[in-house]
Amino acid sequence: MAATAIEETGQSEAVQAAAQVPWKPKHNPWLIALTVTLATFMEVLDTSIANVALPHIAGSLGASQDEATWVITSYLVANAIILPASAYLTTFVGRKKFYMSCVVLFGISSAMCGLAPSLPILILFRLLQGAGGGGLGPSEQAILADTFEPKQRGQAFALYGLAVVAAPAIGPTLGGWITDNYDWRWIFFINVPVAILSLVLTTRMVEDPPHIVAEVQESKRTGIRLDYVGFSLLALGFGSLEFVLDKGQEDDWFGSHLITLFTVICGAALIALILWSLLSIRRGRRPILNLTLFKQRSFAAAFTMLFVLGFALYGTTVLIPQFVQTLLGYTAELAGLVISPGGVTIMLMMPVVGILITRVDPRVMITFGFALQTFSLLLMHQMLALDSSFKTIMWLRIIQAASLAFLFIPINTIAYNNIPRSQNNDVSGLSNLARNIGGSVGTSFVATMLARRAQTHQTFLVSHATASTNAFNNRVSSIAGFLQGSSGPGSGNHSDAVAAAQANIYNMVHNQSQMLAYLDIIAVLAIFCLCVTPLVWIVPKPKGGGDAPAH
């Protein structure tokens, strides 16, 4: 049995034996949790804080709006590459050193982003910032999984959830406020003192458990053998995937030879990566991706649900501010404010769910969470309109945000169910990858469907607004008569009034088609969440956490 486990994971007997040793950290677990959450909040915040500053960055550095989007893309690409590789890289230097190295890289590159004199240099340091940030989330989640006993993990993940779920909601508001009142460079400079504080606290509080120490000692004894082939395939595959998702709609997807090329590269690299990982396992080596985790129903289901969670969270976080800015005329700061109460709701709900997770079956909580998410989206579909008030939109977001707390904590809890402690790093890396890729797919889906469905609705509405339609002619005459008697555009001259009336109707058609496209997206998100709900019931009932196989 032990031999099979070693063969499947590429971990030695010494590492697996060390994972069975009872271990408790020297310091208070909650102080450790606060310490590692600090840097992770900073990193997740950076995935969204720069979005609203893009026009200012483009103007300041003499670049076009399209060129400035590489500030976002470069960060996401580097992030996607490091996320799944973080567990593998930890084996060479230890988790604490790896985590601190990521904080250092993130802090220095943040400072250099703020000082960047040109767009290419800014993009270079955003790549480095994304690489540093990519290792923070998985490391923190693994640290929490090892620091807390299985029965306390739900409460620990509640704290982690505050950083991961609330930060994307706060980011646009904070970024808009800093950009409007100071300078876009300060959205990067604010990371530096946080990084320094995180380093000081991590040095004092965090320590590596025995199985991590055993892994590092083994790598030193056998010599560092970095899997260059596996890492290259991983970088090529996930880097290409992130590029395709981020640039696909902008370049008309497969109408672009570049997008088609990167799609083929992505597919070929990921297939090759899977085959290479399986071959590494057969040779008794540590694969860069631990695919054996997917043999566990709990992890496979959690991976899928985290993808859906990222899809819905990031999809709506993009959709709502875009809706209120483009159709309701909100400023960037006001658009951020309309979704910020949702972030506050999550912060209030997370501790409650953290307590409930110790008393209620996580599967029941996940089912409730997806049901509430579906209900909130259906409510949005019914109530969102071109005359929706700030208060209405805010409350719709609050209801949706409440459901996220019932999803994030229980899903992360069952991801570690029946997983040996020695594989906690692998679970963390792949779990964060699922959520981030889900977020990228959700964002890309919103952008693509909005453009396509708006065009479809506009074509349909325009077909009913022609000179041969009595209703259209009557509407034009009515508006033209009003304009001709006013002091605005179209006043005085009848032909000018008719032209202004037709332009007015076109604007109404355009806005209505955009509104219908937003409603279509919300309906699809609701169906998506509803369909994934039964998946949780293939998961065995948790018996007490991820260390069960150790006995």
Buried (B, 14 or more C-beta within 10 A) or exposed (E): EEEEBBBBBBBBEBBBBBBBEEBEBEBEBBEBBEBBBBBBBBBBBBBBBBBBBBEBBBEBBEBEEEBBBBBBBBBBBBBBBBBBBBBBBBBBBBBBEBBBBBBBBBBBBBBBBBEBEEBEBBBBBBBBBBBBBBBBBBBBBBBBBBBBEBEBBBBBBBBBBBBBBBBBBBBBBBBBBBBBEEEBBBBBBBBBEBBEBBBEBBEEBBBBBBBBBBBBBBBEEEEEEEBEBBBBBBBBBBBBBBBBBBBBBBBEBEEBEEBBEBBEBBBBBBEBBBEBBBEBBEEEBBBBBBBBBEEBBBBBBBBBBBBBBBBBBBBBBBBBBBBBBBBBEBEBBBBBBBBBBBBBBBBEBBBBBBEBBEEBBBBBBBBBBBBBBBBBBBBBBEEBEEEBEEEBBBBBBBBBBBBBBBBBBBBBBBBBBBBBBBBBBBBBBBBBBBBBBBBBBBBBBBBBBBBBBBEBBBEEBBEEBEEEEEEBEEBBEEBBBBBBEEEEEBBEEEEBBBBBBBEBBBEBBBBBBBBBBBBBBBBBBBEBBBEBBEBBEEBEEBEEBBBBBEE
